[in-house]
Amino acid sequence: MTAVLAAAAVMAAAFVKGSIGFGFPVLGTPLLSLVLDVKAAVVILIVPNIVMDGLQFIRNGAPVAVVKRFAVLLMFGAVGTVIGTRLLVAVSSRTAALLLGAFLLTFALLSIAGVTPRVPRHWEPWLSPVAGLVAGVVGGITNVPGTPLVIYFHALGLAKRDFLSSVSFTFVVYKIIQLGAVVYYGLLSPTLLGHSLALTLVALGAFALGLKVQDRLEQRTFNRLLLGFLCLLGIWLVARNL
């Protein structure tokens, strides 16, 4: 039963990822944590996340300009990811779940409230290191670096294609670094690696279906439903672990 529920959780998150371009760890980690320890959920989802973001980056043309533009953000994000992963080792599962719930609520409520900060292009050189460090730390602890990154990229006013490429590319780099960090700290056991690889195969089918929906579904309505669900899920995680 646990395996079936885990597969269902990953498929749902992968479908969302394919549909709107991000959200796999944001949705997948709390869903998987309903049937597994939250630390195990974080570790298991790293590999499928790398695979899907890599495919999405290639699908959007893999522009070299994106790589050059966000190189500094990625360097500081690498440092933050290692710090965040070290904190994941130190904190309890209850604390990790509380942090995850808090970031889910923050992400959902800001989006529902229509908070859309804008970052002028000339602020980017000094703000990118801060955004990268914050995203890395958050991602290392909660497996959701996308919360600050999506807000930051949106604030930059990126076009849809550039937004998807930027999110995909930065996620791939962050997740590769995170994968190395969890291996170094002994969090990725052979058993968890096997589960991760199996769930990657499960995720790819739902991801492919989501990509088809991305081109056809009215995204505004879908995003509202997703944000409402994330908000309720965040409230539940916080309430359960207080």
Helices and strands as residue ranges (DSSP letters): H 2-20, H 24-32, H 38-44, H 46-59, H 64-69, H 71-90, H 93-113, G 121-123, H 124-142, H 146-155, H 160-184, H 190-214, H 219-241
